[in-house]
Amino acid sequence: MSISHIRHELSQLETHLRKEIGALAEINQVSLDTEASSLCKIIEVLTKATLCDHPLFSKLTKLDAAICQLDIGLYGLCSDCESEIEPERLAKDPIEQRCANCAEQYEHEHRQELRLTH
C-alpha cells in the first residue's frame, strides 16, 4: 500500500471516529468540539471525563499512534518488537499496533491481568 492510500484510509477512519466520539461526548454530557479539536485534545478531554475504558478511546489512541508513525516513517512496525506487522493484519485494521505474535502475547497477558484483578 502506498503512503497516500494509507493516509486516506486513516483520514476516513478519523472522520468516522470523530462522529462516534461526538455522540459519546453528548451522551455523557462532555463539552467537546470533535470537528475542530485535535486528536490530542480529544484524548485529553475524554481522559478527564474518565472515558478511557470506552472502546472508542482505544481506537482513538491507536489512530493517533498510526498517524504519528506514518509521519515519522514507522507505520507498520510492531510497537512491541519493532518487526513489520503482517500486511493482511494492516489491511484488516489499518491502526493495528502489533504483529500477530506480539498481539497473541499481549492478549494472553491481558487475560491473566483480568483474572488476577477479579
URSULRA-V81331 format. One record per residue. RES is the residue in three letters. D_FIRST is the distance of its C-alpha to the first C-alpha in Angstrom with 1 decimal. Layout:
res->RES d_first->D_FIRST
res->RES d_first->D_FIRST
This chain:
res->MET d_first->0.0
res->SER d_first->3.8
res->ILE d_first->6.6
res->SER d_first->8.3
res->HIS d_first->6.4
res->ILE d_first->6.7
res->ARG d_first->10.1
res->HIS d_first->11.0
res->GLU d_first->10.6
res->LEU d_first->12.6
res->SER d_first->15.0
res->GLN d_first->15.7
res->LEU d_first->16.3
res->GLU d_first->18.6
res->THR d_first->20.5
res->HIS d_first->21.2
res->LEU d_first->22.1
res->ARG d_first->24.4
res->LYS d_first->26.3
res->GLU d_first->26.8
res->ILE d_first->28.0
res->GLY d_first->30.3
res->ALA d_first->31.9
res->LEU d_first->32.2
res->ALA d_first->33.8
res->GLU d_first->36.2
res->ILE d_first->37.3
res->ASN d_first->38.0
res->GLN d_first->39.7
res->VAL d_first->37.4
res->SER d_first->37.4
res->LEU d_first->33.8
res->ASP d_first->32.3
res->THR d_first->28.7
res->GLU d_first->27.9
res->ALA d_first->29.2
res->SER d_first->28.8
res->SER d_first->26.1
res->LEU d_first->24.2
res->CYS d_first->26.5
res->LYS d_first->29.5
res->ILE d_first->28.5
res->ILE d_first->28.1
res->GLU d_first->31.5
res->VAL d_first->33.2
res->LEU d_first->32.1
res->THR d_first->33.2
res->LYS d_first->36.6
res->ALA d_first->36.9
res->THR d_first->36.4
res->LEU d_first->33.4
res->CYS d_first->31.4
res->ASP d_first->31.8
res->HIS d_first->30.2
res->PRO d_first->26.9
res->LEU d_first->25.6
res->PHE d_first->26.4
res->SER d_first->24.3
res->LYS d_first->21.3
res->LEU d_first->22.0
res->THR d_first->22.3
res->LYS d_first->19.0
res->LEU d_first->17.3
res->ASP d_first->19.3
res->ALA d_first->18.3
res->ALA d_first->14.5
res->ILE d_first->15.0
res->CYS d_first->17.3
res->GLN d_first->15.1
res->LEU d_first->12.3
res->ASP d_first->15.3
res->ILE d_first->16.6
res->GLY d_first->13.7
res->LEU d_first->14.1
res->TYR d_first->11.3
res->GLY d_first->10.6
res->LEU d_first->14.1
res->CYS d_first->16.9
res->SER d_first->19.5
res->ASP d_first->22.3
res->CYS d_first->21.8
res->GLU d_first->18.9
res->SER d_first->17.3
res->GLU d_first->13.6
res->ILE d_first->13.0
res->GLU d_first->12.3
res->PRO d_first->8.8
res->GLU d_first->11.0
res->ARG d_first->12.6
res->LEU d_first->9.8
res->ALA d_first->8.9
res->LYS d_first->12.6
res->ASP d_first->13.1
res->PRO d_first->10.7
res->ILE d_first->13.9
res->GLU d_first->14.7
res->GLN d_first->16.6
res->ARG d_first->17.8
res->CYS d_first->17.1
res->ALA d_first->19.1
res->ASN d_first->22.1
res->CYS d_first->22.5
res->ALA d_first->21.9
res->GLU d_first->24.7
res->GLN d_first->26.9
res->TYR d_first->26.4
res->GLU d_first->27.3
res->HIS d_first->30.3
res->GLU d_first->31.6
res->HIS d_first->31.1
res->ARG d_first->33.2
res->GLN d_first->35.8
res->GLU d_first->36.0
res->LEU d_first->36.5
res->ARG d_first->39.3
res->LEU d_first->41.0
res->THR d_first->41.1
res->HIS d_first->42.4
